[in-house]
Amino acid sequence: MQATPTAIPEVLLIEPKVFGDARGFFFESYNARAFAHAVGLDVSFVQDNHSRSARGVLRGLHYQLKQPQGKLVRVVRGSVYDVAVDVRRSSPTFGRWVGVELSESNQRQLWVPAGFAHGFLVTSDSADFLYKTTDYYAPEHERCIAWNDLAIGIEWPLDGAPALSAKDQQGVPLARAEVFA
């Protein structure tokens, strides 16, 4: 497993060692010891989530103020443009974002630590998105930043208007959002 820092060093692109031949491929999608070594943290995951979405669905930008979640995310079918936004006010990268393509063909993963808002846009006909979290989902603590906040300026690879949930349509600009200290 190789971990490469993104433009925000705490957000890491994880590339597993893939063994493949004409029959297919094999790789460890998660190994606690290798992950701890790669990210320099002893992380415990408590929940695995799986979502399926159609082309143009945009989910996010989500985070939990209490019970903050670190997320290890990957795509097992299709492709997405995955984004993390630093929402730690005391961070030198507060309000900055990074985005990467995650797909079934590149088999990359993204480590999004607690303190970041997370979202993704489906760029294939549909996508199955998996993520491991370091704390349990707590809807009462969930917050949503507007996916199109001009102050953040995410360059989503959109082809028309995204499909948003009612909750995501209510996202607030970062300037008005409750964030981490």
GIVEN-V462928 format. One record per residue. N is the residue number from 0. PSI is psi in whole degrees, -180 to 180 (999 if undefined). OMEGA is omega in whole degrees, 0 to 359 (NA if undefined). Layout:
n->N psi->PSI omega->OMEGA
n->N psi->PSI omega->OMEGA
This chain:
n->0 psi->133 omega->178
n->1 psi->132 omega->177
n->2 psi->123 omega->181
n->3 psi->124 omega->177
n->4 psi->144 omega->174
n->5 psi->-168 omega->177
n->6 psi->-21 omega->170
n->7 psi->105 omega->192
n->8 psi->-29 omega->180
n->9 psi->-23 omega->177
n->10 psi->120 omega->188
n->11 psi->137 omega->171
n->12 psi->121 omega->183
n->13 psi->125 omega->179
n->14 psi->110 omega->180
n->15 psi->159 omega->174
n->16 psi->117 omega->183
n->17 psi->130 omega->178
n->18 psi->116 omega->184
n->19 psi->156 omega->174
n->20 psi->-165 omega->184
n->21 psi->-21 omega->181
n->22 psi->-21 omega->185
n->23 psi->-145 omega->181
n->24 psi->167 omega->174
n->25 psi->139 omega->168
n->26 psi->154 omega->173
n->27 psi->115 omega->179
n->28 psi->-22 omega->176
n->29 psi->134 omega->175
n->30 psi->115 omega->187
n->31 psi->-45 omega->182
n->32 psi->-46 omega->180
n->33 psi->-39 omega->179
n->34 psi->-46 omega->179
n->35 psi->-41 omega->178
n->36 psi->-43 omega->183
n->37 psi->-40 omega->184
n->38 psi->-10 omega->180
n->39 psi->21 omega->180
n->40 psi->149 omega->172
n->41 psi->99 omega->187
n->42 psi->135 omega->174
n->43 psi->128 omega->177
n->44 psi->140 omega->184
n->45 psi->-12 omega->185
n->46 psi->139 omega->172
n->47 psi->136 omega->180
n->48 psi->152 omega->180
n->49 psi->124 omega->175
n->50 psi->149 omega->174
n->51 psi->132 omega->182
n->52 psi->154 omega->179
n->53 psi->166 omega->177
n->54 psi->138 omega->176
n->55 psi->-6 omega->176
n->56 psi->131 omega->176
n->57 psi->123 omega->179
n->58 psi->128 omega->177
n->59 psi->-180 omega->12
n->60 psi->114 omega->189
n->61 psi->150 omega->172
n->62 psi->163 omega->178
n->63 psi->125 omega->179
n->64 psi->-49 omega->173
n->65 psi->152 omega->187
n->66 psi->50 omega->181
n->67 psi->145 omega->184
n->68 psi->129 omega->161
n->69 psi->147 omega->183
n->70 psi->134 omega->170
n->71 psi->113 omega->190
n->72 psi->150 omega->177
n->73 psi->164 omega->179
n->74 psi->130 omega->179
n->75 psi->-15 omega->175
n->76 psi->127 omega->180
n->77 psi->-155 omega->180
n->78 psi->151 omega->177
n->79 psi->159 omega->167
n->80 psi->114 omega->188
n->81 psi->136 omega->187
n->82 psi->140 omega->172
n->83 psi->136 omega->179
n->84 psi->129 omega->179
n->85 psi->118 omega->179
n->86 psi->33 omega->176
n->87 psi->104 omega->186
n->88 psi->-34 omega->182
n->89 psi->-3 omega->183
n->90 psi->143 omega->175
n->91 psi->-15 omega->179
n->92 psi->20 omega->179
n->93 psi->130 omega->177
n->94 psi->-6 omega->177
n->95 psi->158 omega->182
n->96 psi->158 omega->170
n->97 psi->147 omega->178
n->98 psi->141 omega->179
n->99 psi->154 omega->172
n->100 psi->130 omega->172
n->101 psi->133 omega->182
n->102 psi->166 omega->176
n->103 psi->-27 omega->182
n->104 psi->-36 omega->180
n->105 psi->-17 omega->175
n->106 psi->23 omega->178
n->107 psi->159 omega->177
n->108 psi->161 omega->176
n->109 psi->131 omega->173
n->110 psi->116 omega->179
n->111 psi->103 omega->183
n->112 psi->165 omega->172
n->113 psi->147 omega->182
n->114 psi->4 omega->179
n->115 psi->141 omega->169
n->116 psi->148 omega->185
n->117 psi->143 omega->175
n->118 psi->167 omega->177
n->119 psi->155 omega->177
n->120 psi->129 omega->179
n->121 psi->124 omega->183
n->122 psi->-4 omega->176
n->123 psi->178 omega->180
n->124 psi->-39 omega->172
n->125 psi->166 omega->180
n->126 psi->142 omega->170
n->127 psi->120 omega->188
n->128 psi->126 omega->180
n->129 psi->142 omega->174
n->130 psi->140 omega->176
n->131 psi->140 omega->180
n->132 psi->151 omega->182
n->133 psi->-8 omega->174
n->134 psi->165 omega->184
n->135 psi->153 omega->176
n->136 psi->130 omega->180
n->137 psi->90 omega->186
n->138 psi->-29 omega->180
n->139 psi->-18 omega->180
n->140 psi->-2 omega->182
n->141 psi->141 omega->176
n->142 psi->159 omega->182
n->143 psi->125 omega->174
n->144 psi->143 omega->181
n->145 psi->128 omega->182
n->146 psi->-24 omega->185
n->147 psi->26 omega->179
n->148 psi->117 omega->182
n->149 psi->-28 omega->179
n->150 psi->-29 omega->177
n->151 psi->-47 omega->174
n->152 psi->40 omega->179
n->153 psi->133 omega->179
n->154 psi->76 omega->180
n->155 psi->138 omega->177
n->156 psi->66 omega->186
n->157 psi->145 omega->172
n->158 psi->77 omega->187
n->159 psi->-173 omega->181
n->160 psi->140 omega->178
n->161 psi->158 omega->172
n->162 psi->121 omega->185
n->163 psi->149 omega->171
n->164 psi->164 omega->177
n->165 psi->-40 omega->180
n->166 psi->-44 omega->182
n->167 psi->-25 omega->175
n->168 psi->-19 omega->181
n->169 psi->7 omega->179
n->170 psi->146 omega->182
n->171 psi->156 omega->175
n->172 psi->151 omega->179
n->173 psi->-37 omega->182
n->174 psi->-26 omega->180
n->175 psi->-2 omega->185
n->176 psi->148 omega->168
n->177 psi->130 omega->183
n->178 psi->176 omega->177
n->179 psi->150 omega->180
n->180 psi->999 omega->NA
